[in-house]
Amino acid sequence: QVQLVESGGGWVQAGGSLRLACAASKTTFDIGISRMGWYRQAPGKQRDLVATITGGGSTYYADSVKGRFSISRDNAGNTLYLQMNKLKPEDTAVYYCHINYYQRDYWGQGTQVTVSS
């Protein structure tokens, strides 16, 4: 079992920045080598992938956030970050942290990001 706790959401004007964080309840090496990622879900829409990062540091970004968002994790690998710059109103959503741990999916409770125009 792994618990994920997100923080850092909030309200920002278009063009602004926010940094999200996600802390895993475990600090073992197998967390550090697991793929983690951020997803988001806007009202009335499906949950979409935003970005992922492997234990080795390889990253993937959705086209809609490339060049604006940056995913990273701490050295121990159990804290995940999402730096969001040049935010747009269409980035408004609940953002969820995710980990695939021993072939099981775990999700955080979500943190709201609201971008006003």
JOLIN-V991188 format. One record per residue. SS is DSSP state (helix for helix, strand for strand, loop for the rest). NEAR is the number of other ideal C-beta (glycine too) atoms within 8 Angstrom. Layout:
ss->(SS | SS)
near->(NEAR | NEAR)
This chain:
ss->(loop | loop | loop | strand | strand | strand | strand | loop | loop | strand | strand | strand | strand | loop | loop | loop | loop | strand | strand | strand | strand | strand | strand | strand | loop | loop | loop | loop | helix | helix | helix | helix | loop | loop | loop | strand | strand | strand | strand | strand | strand | loop | loop | loop | loop | loop | strand | strand | strand | strand | strand | strand | strand | loop | loop | loop | loop | loop | strand | strand | strand | loop | loop | loop | loop | loop | loop | loop | strand | strand | strand | strand | strand | loop | loop | loop | loop | loop | strand | strand | strand | strand | strand | strand | loop | loop | loop | loop | helix | helix | helix | loop | strand | strand | strand | strand | strand | strand | strand | strand | strand | loop | loop | strand | strand | strand | strand | loop | loop | loop | strand | strand | strand | strand | strand | strand | loop)
near->(4 | 10 | 7 | 15 | 9 | 15 | 9 | 9 | 10 | 8 | 5 | 12 | 6 | 10 | 5 | 8 | 9 | 11 | 9 | 16 | 10 | 15 | 9 | 14 | 8 | 8 | 6 | 6 | 6 | 9 | 14 | 11 | 8 | 11 | 9 | 12 | 14 | 15 | 11 | 13 | 11 | 8 | 3 | 3 | 7 | 4 | 6 | 9 | 7 | 14 | 14 | 11 | 14 | 8 | 8 | 5 | 7 | 6 | 9 | 6 | 10 | 9 | 5 | 5 | 12 | 8 | 3 | 8 | 12 | 6 | 16 | 8 | 12 | 8 | 3 | 7 | 12 | 11 | 11 | 14 | 12 | 13 | 10 | 13 | 8 | 6 | 14 | 7 | 8 | 6 | 11 | 8 | 10 | 10 | 16 | 13 | 14 | 13 | 14 | 9 | 10 | 4 | 4 | 6 | 6 | 11 | 9 | 11 | 7 | 10 | 12 | 9 | 17 | 8 | 15 | 8 | 4)
